Each structure stands twice: as structure tokens, then as C-alpha cells.
Amino acid sequence: MALDMLREIQAFVSVAHKRSFVAAARALGRSPSAVTRAVQTLEDNSGCKLLNRNASAVTLTEAGERLLPHAERLLDVQRDAAEELAALSGSAEGWVRFAAPQLLGEHVLPGVLARFSQRHPRVTLDVHYSDAAMDPLQGKFDFVIRGAFPQSSELVGYPLWRYRRHLYASPTYVARAGMPEQPEQLQAHALILHTAPRILKAWHFCRDDQIISLRPHPRLRLGTGDAVYHSALAGAGIARLADWVAETQVKAGRLVRVCPDYRLTSSTGQDPQMHAVYPSGELPARVRELLHALRKAGEGAPDRKD
């Protein structure tokens, strides 16, 4: 099949699913005008009007309704053929562009990306590090990695690994300021608060299925997770950290758990998870393989002390 015709069918299917030329263009990484031209060309070549367009919505005509399932099957066959060829060649190729929190760039991603690049030398990785809640559509990312708790949206969620949060401080800080055993004792201590992607109004402490909520009054407010982590290591105060970040430093003697009988959860007692979000639609094989590698790495590292 000619490449131009394949692009026309991709445009038609995307508009049919999104009911919007603008949303389809975002999902395809093209301009709205290019998607409009592709659909118009498909209509001209087929001799049928496929979409009704008005100011409020885009709907399928009868011809469009009949064509859509055939067009979807055609794209499925094309994608499966491309993936089979990639598997036979032993190497995927193309770009994978994603966003992730900054701490992942220090603790998990370097090893995963190094191994993935060795296995797939024809894949180019483009990583944007930010603790903000990035939108994969606006940023034109294949996916975005987020922590904490998945929120319902038009995005598809891909769970990576579950984890727990605790309070940590350096041994030098504890020697200087004392070891708080109960959340109520924290008001006398220097607290470090992570302010991205939002400022938390309360910390929720869970022990034996009982939850205590405390409003933190921080000595330090920092906009990135790595700044919080390194400030705790430097003895600046007590920080809320993920176990996959902090427990290796506990084993090394550079951090200790504070209020050790408690973990920090949601207001309903849920533990957080790392997850990836992406727009609806089938992911390319190279993206699926990278997500699988991230899940495997996250589930195995590092050891945790519950």
C-alpha cells in the first residue's frame, strides 16, 4: 500500500475516534491542516463523504461508518507486519520520547536506558525530566511517568510498580535534633516539603490501618524531588521519600527512618505507585518494550524494609 494512502487512513481513523481534527492531529503528531488534507484526499479518491463537520462536532457519515471497521483492521495488519519485521531483524527502530520525574533520572532510568539502548541500537530515546504533571498530548510524548496516585482522565494508565513512602533524615540531623517517634512530635522539627506538582495540605500517617493526618509546616520548600532527597542527605531536616529512593541510603547508613512505625499514604490509606500515562491507541512495539523494561526494573529495585 502506498505510504500516502496509509497516512490518509490513519488520519481518518484518528478523527473518527477523537471526533475532532485538532485532537486527532495531536495524537498523530501532525498539524490539523495536514490531517484535514489527508481526510479530504481520502474522500476525493473514494468518491464518498466520510465525515460531517460543523462548529461543535465531527461525526461519521453512513459511508464513514461502513469504512471505519475496515480501516481499523487495515491499520492493525500494517502495525502487526511492521512489528514482525522488527522482531525478525532483532531490533526495533524509531524514536521514543517521554517525560519522567527528576529522581528517576538518578535512581532507575540510567541503568534501564543503558541496557535498552544496547539491545535496540536503532531506537533513539528523548527524555524530558520534570516533576510537573506533564501532558503527553501537549508535550507530544509517547508516555509520561508519574508517581503517587493515578487520576481518571482520557489517558491510558500503565502501572509500573507500587511503593511506600516514609519519613527520612540523616543520622547527623537525628543526633542534633532528636528522633521523633510519633507524628505529633514533628512540629518541633525542620521539615522539607516537595512542592511539585502541587503543595500538599496534609501528610497522612498510617499504622495498623489507623490514619493520622498532620499539616506540615516546612522549614524548606523545594520544587524537585532530587532537591528534597539531597537536602535530607545533607542533614537539612526530615523529608517524605519513596522507599525505592531512600532504602539504599538507609542500608548505607546515610539515612534513617523517622516515625519508623508509620508510612505515609493517601487520605484513604492507599500506597502510591509509579505509572505511565499515554493517549488512547495502540503503542508501538518499541514503546511497549521500554515500558516493560521499566516495570521489571522498578519491581526489583531496591530492597525495601516494610
CORWO-V225426 format. One record per run of one state. SS is the DSSP state (alpha for helix, beta for strand, coil for the rest). FROM is the first residue (numbers start at 1). LEN is the number of residues. If there is no record, write none. Layout:
ss:SS from:FROM len:LEN
ss:SS from:FROM len:LEN
//
This chain:
ss:coil from:1 len:2
ss:alpha from:3 len:16
ss:coil from:19 len:2
ss:alpha from:21 len:8
ss:coil from:29 len:3
ss:alpha from:32 len:15
ss:coil from:47 len:4
ss:beta from:51 len:3
ss:coil from:54 len:4
ss:beta from:58 len:3
ss:coil from:61 len:1
ss:alpha from:62 len:28
ss:coil from:90 len:3
ss:beta from:93 len:8
ss:coil from:101 len:3
ss:alpha from:104 len:4
ss:coil from:108 len:1
ss:alpha from:109 len:11
ss:coil from:120 len:2
ss:beta from:122 len:8
ss:coil from:130 len:6
ss:alpha from:136 len:4
ss:coil from:140 len:3
ss:beta from:143 len:4
ss:coil from:147 len:9
ss:beta from:156 len:7
ss:coil from:163 len:2
ss:beta from:165 len:5
ss:coil from:170 len:1
ss:alpha from:171 len:7
ss:coil from:178 len:5
ss:alpha from:183 len:6
ss:coil from:189 len:2
ss:beta from:191 len:4
ss:coil from:195 len:8
ss:beta from:203 len:5
ss:coil from:208 len:2
ss:beta from:210 len:5
ss:coil from:215 len:5
ss:beta from:220 len:3
ss:coil from:223 len:2
ss:alpha from:225 len:9
ss:coil from:234 len:4
ss:beta from:238 len:5
ss:alpha from:243 len:9
ss:coil from:252 len:4
ss:beta from:256 len:3
ss:coil from:259 len:4
ss:beta from:263 len:3
ss:coil from:266 len:7
ss:beta from:273 len:6
ss:coil from:279 len:6
ss:alpha from:285 len:16
ss:coil from:301 len:6
//
